[in-house]
Amino acid sequence: MKKCTWALSSPNEEHYHDHEWGVPVHDDRLLFEFLILEGAQAGLSWSTILNKRDGYRLAFDNFDAEKIARYDDQKINALLANPDIVRNKLKVNAAVVNAQAFLNVQQAFGGFDGYIWQFADNKPLHNAWKNAAEVPASTPASELMSKDLKKRGFKFVGSTICYAYMQATGMVNDHTIDCFRHAEIKTKYS
């Protein structure tokens, strides 16, 4: 079976590609997890984050936004000493700020899912890229998402991060058309 070329870099990336990437996510906890992980990736490879994903889940209370929003300096210092996550002070602090902003959005919109999916017109966009070089780093939709998230106090949510987030959470299906997952996802989530 043909797969997106990036998926062939490691068994971890292949598993993620085959089972998660591009599948629409509507669970608020998982949407928050991807928001934190995509922000943590800034300047790093996605494989680095995937390899630390279990460490993140353990260190960040399984991405429980209510708990993370209350992290104090002692907890942040413990996180910065944890080799199982990316120990970047700005990114760790951003996770706490983002948890607080996430809770505010949930309250204002009755859930994060309804808020974030508006940037995809509430349905997955199925692109038809022939090869990975055609896939954009950002789009007008990711730019709008980025601006709105920043306005609401979120950090590490630039347009490129937002587009990667849209790909990860299935707002866009960016599997190349020769990849077996493109048709599977398009058929199941159209």
N, C-alpha and C positions, 0 to 999 in steps of 0.2 A: 504494500500500500504506500502510495506517495504521501509525504508529509511536508509541512512548511519546513524550509531548510534550517531555521533556527532551532527547531525541535530536536534535531539530530546531534546537538552539541553535548548532551549528557542524558543519562537515564532519568534524572530528576526533571529536566526540561521536557523530555519526551512524554513522561507521565502527565505532567501539567498540561501540555499541549493536547494530549489525547483525551483528557477527562474534564478539564476546567476552562481553558482559554477560549473565550468566545461564547461560552454558555451564559445565557441571561441569568443574572443574579437579582433576586428581589428580597432577600433576607437582609434586614438592616445590619445585623451583626457582621455578616460576611461582607456587605458593602463597606462597612467601617474598616474591617480588616484590610481589604484591598486598598482603601484610601491611605492607611498608615503604611502598608508595604510599598505602594507605589512611591510615596514620598520618601521612604527610606532608601529607595533605589537611586534617587537622584545622584548622578555622577558615578554610579556603580553598575555592574551588570545584573540582569534579572536573575541569573544563575546564583549569584552571591546571596540574593534575598531568598530565593527558593531554598537554598541550602541552610538558611537560618530561620526559615518559617516556623518550624516547631519550637525553636528557641524563643522566637517572638511570641508565639501563642502562650508559652509558659511564663515568660517574663512580663507580658502585658495582660495577665489575667484573662486569657482567651479573648482578648479584644472587647472586654466589657467596658463600654464607653463610660458608664456611670462610675465605675471604679477608677478608671484612668483619669477622668476629669478631676478626681480628688487627690491625685498623686502629689506628695509634698517633696521638699528638697531631699529628705532622707531616701525616699523611694527613687527619685531621679538619680541621686548619686549611686545607689545600688545598681540601677540600670546601666549607668555609664561605666561600671566596673564589670559588667556581664559580657563575657566573650561570645555568648551565643546570639547576640544582636549586633547591629552596627552601632558602635559606641561614639556617636556624634552628638554633641550637646544640643546643637540646633535642632537636629531631627528628633531627639528624645523629647525636648521641650515642646516641639511642634506637635507631637503625639498627644500631649496633655492639652494644649490649646485646641487642637482639632477635636478632641473628645468633648470639650466644653461647647465648641461651635456645633458639633454634630448633635448634641442633646438639644441645643437651641433650635436647630432646624427640625428635629423630630417633633418638638413641641409646637412649632409654628405651622408645620405642614401635616401633622398627624402621622409622621413617619418620614424617614430619610428616603426610602424607595420612591415615594410619590414625588418628592422634590427632585432627586437626581435624574430620574428617568425622563423628566420634561426636556432635558437637553438632547434627548434622542427621539423626541416626539412620541415618547411612551411605547416605542416598539424598536426591535433590533433593525439596524441598517445592514443589509447584506451586500457588501462590496464584491467586486469581481476582478481582483488583482491577478495578473498573470504571473508575477514574480515579486519577491520581497522588495525589490528596488522601487516598485510602484507605490508601496504603502507609505502614506504620508506620516510625518512626525507629529503633526497637529492639523486641526481643521477649524473652520469657523465655529462649529459646535463646541469643540474643546476650548476654544478661546472664550466663548460665552460662558461656559461652565467655570473656567478659571477665574474670570472676572467676577462672577457672582459668588463663588466660594471665597475669594479674597475679600470681597465686600462684607461677607458674613464672618470674617475673622480667621478663616482657615489659612494655614501655612503649608509650604511645599506643595502647591497646587498650580504650578505654571501650566501653560497650554499643552506642552509636550507630556507632562505627567498626567494631565487630565485625559489626553488621548490614549495613553497607555492604560489608564483606568477604564476608559470606555471599551477598549479591546478586552481587557481582563474580565470585565463584568458583563460582556455580551451585548453591550449597547451597539457595538459594531462587530460584524463578522469579517475579520480581516485575514482569515485563512485564505491562502492562494487557491485559485479555482482547481488546480491539479491536486490539492490536498484532500484526502478522504473526509476530513472533518468539515470542509466547506459545505458540501452537499448535505451531510448529516444534520448540521446545525440549521441550515437554511430550510430543510424539509421539516424539522421538528419545531422550529421557532419562527415561522413566517406568519 
